[in-house]
Amino acid sequence: MSLLSDSALDFLRSVFSSRSKEDAETDRTLVTLTFAQSLDAKIAGKGGRQLLLSCPESMLMTHWMRSMHDAILVGIGTALNDNPQLNTRLIPEASRPSKLPRPIVLDAHLRLPIDCKLLSNFRQGVGLQPWIFCSSSNFPEMSSRRSTLLEAGAVIFDVPCEDGFLSIPQVLVELYIQGIKSLMVEGGATIINSFLKCSQQSDGFGAPPVIDTIIITTAPMFVGDGGVGYEVGGSKQAEEAPALQPVQTALMGIDTVAAVRILRRQ
Ligand SMILES: NC(=O)c1ccc[n+]([C@@H]2O[C@H](COP(=O)([O-])OP(=O)(O)OC[C@H]3O[C@@H](n4cnc5c(N)ncnc54)[C@H](OP(=O)(O)O)[C@@H]3O)[C@@H](O)[C@H]2O)c1
């Protein structure tokens, strides 16, 4: 194992082992929200241009983090823009865990292209079958897209929409039924907003938060006003923002990685 892997693993093990017994043994899918941002909290460049916001050390940490989750979720915006693989290929082969994370895309209208890397990796035997969450039962005109994606190797789940997007609580219920106990949410901006919104303080009393842990990599650069940012909880009221408990901060290469836990709503 390399020194780089050692420090990433030490960081992640200390973050995930510090959960309370109650949270670690919960009967819901534990969610880690993670993304890389600039110093001015942008996650992409102008017009959504993909930016390299992680140095090799923090990128390796992200791949180790993927190996510690049952599934990795992105929105269709990220799937179309970045064509991600959502695998653990940066971990040195000798120490790479054999279990692959399940790729998941929230894609209400089944826009995922069949030549995307997620589907071609599956067809080439180097990735698990991607799961797509959609709302196609509301849109009969999508039945041919559905058949095409199924033929290309996707597994499709239908969930209802809430406020114009797929219902995150319903997605999480289905994932738990399907055996996904830990989910890493990697973005992009709209997905981050939705998951943070679901974890707002005003949503309930004493309820467990939707997000368990947030891990943010911050790169020492500014992107500027044209970049893509995110909103915290979609709320203008600071008291409704999720209450956080700092867990661990580390320097990885030139980036700072901070882990916080979302506290139960009071
Ligand atoms: N820096 C990082 O760590 C990082 C990581 C990932 C992505 N990114 C960047 O983020 C950008 C993409 O962000 P984006 O906002 O355009 O796309 P996104 O968040 O990846 O996907 C948003 C789309 O997902 C679908 N969706 C379905 N259910 C949803 C729900 N409950 N909440 C939110 N979205 C839902 C919606 O499309 P439908 O209505 O069609 O389903 C929605 O428009 C890219 O520029 C990418 O490079 C950065």
The ligand as a Gaussian input file, in Angstrom:
#p B3LYP/6-31G(d) Opt

LIG

0 1
 N      -17.021000      19.398000      -8.468000
 C      -17.654000      18.259000      -8.284000
 O      -17.383000      17.521000      -7.338000
 C      -18.727000      17.856000      -9.261000
 C      -19.311000      16.580000      -9.152000
 C      -20.313000      16.221000     -10.058000
 C      -20.719000      17.132000     -11.013000
 N      -20.132000      18.343000     -11.082000
 C      -20.578000      19.332000     -12.088000
 O      -21.946000      19.595000     -11.891000
 C      -22.509000      20.004000     -13.136000
 C      -23.807000      19.258000     -13.358000
 O      -24.752000      19.742000     -12.428000
 P      -26.258000      19.892000     -12.882000
 O      -26.947000      20.642000     -11.806000
 O      -26.295000      20.418000     -14.266000
 O      -26.761000      18.389000     -12.995000
 P      -26.976000      17.228000     -11.916000
 O      -27.165000      17.773000     -10.563000
 O      -25.929000      16.212000     -12.124000
 O      -28.337000      16.581000     -12.470000
 C      -29.506000      17.334000     -12.340000
 C      -30.624000      16.624000     -13.037000
 O      -30.891000      15.372000     -12.397000
 C      -32.257000      15.082000     -12.533000
 N      -32.876000      14.828000     -11.228000
 C      -33.785000      13.850000     -11.007000
 N      -34.199000      13.874000      -9.754000
 C      -33.545000      14.895000      -9.148000
 C      -33.600000      15.411000      -7.839000
 N      -34.378000      14.882000      -6.868000
 N      -32.867000      16.501000      -7.557000
 C      -32.061000      17.047000      -8.490000
 N      -31.967000      16.599000      -9.759000
 C      -32.716000      15.515000     -10.091000
 C      -32.922000      16.296000     -13.176000
 O      -33.071000      16.044000     -14.572000
 P      -34.419000      15.270000     -15.054000
 O      -35.554000      16.124000     -14.613000
 O      -34.249000      15.146000     -16.506000
 O      -34.407000      13.961000     -14.339000
 C      -31.903000      17.380000     -12.967000
 O      -31.959000      18.399000     -13.927000
 C      -21.492000      19.677000     -14.218000
 O      -20.899000      20.889000     -14.616000
 C      -20.489000      18.806000     -13.501000
 O      -19.184000      18.970000     -14.035000
 C      -19.149000      18.730000     -10.229000

